[in-house]
């Protein structure tokens, strides 16, 4: 749900709320084939329910944060790429292609992009 300069995402049970400010870095398909949006680390904050987040190492790398109550994965942090992966995209904005300088690192982590000649 969009409200100006930020996006808000809640888990299925409403215990955890994330806020993403500004524009995403781009979109991709994760190693499991699901569409995701990539954000700068500093753009994503936990708005509510930080105590409800459970952290574990992801199968494809990164630190997976999910809700303890409903189990929904809220975000994946990739330190090596300095990005946060979210399973949603802004409602009102077209997401730009991921910059070529970041694409190689993300491809090594298993993410795929629509076209290599964009960005």
C-alpha angles and dihedrals in degrees: 000000000000127000109169115286098007142054123217125209126183128189120244094268096040095238094119127045125185127197121204115192126202124354129331121246090237144286134279144161115259124227090269091056096254122135114248139174122229120219135183109259093241092054096065124071135168106247097184137000103032088152089057094059119105118199128209139156111267123236091236094039133272132082112287117211116197137169113266091212105048101013096232113153106239102181146342120222117209109192093184091059096030091230140124117220117212127186093228141059133219113276098218104035136072108232115234123229115270113263114259091237090062098035096075093054092048093046088055087057090054102262119138131207133207096238134007093206094064124082 
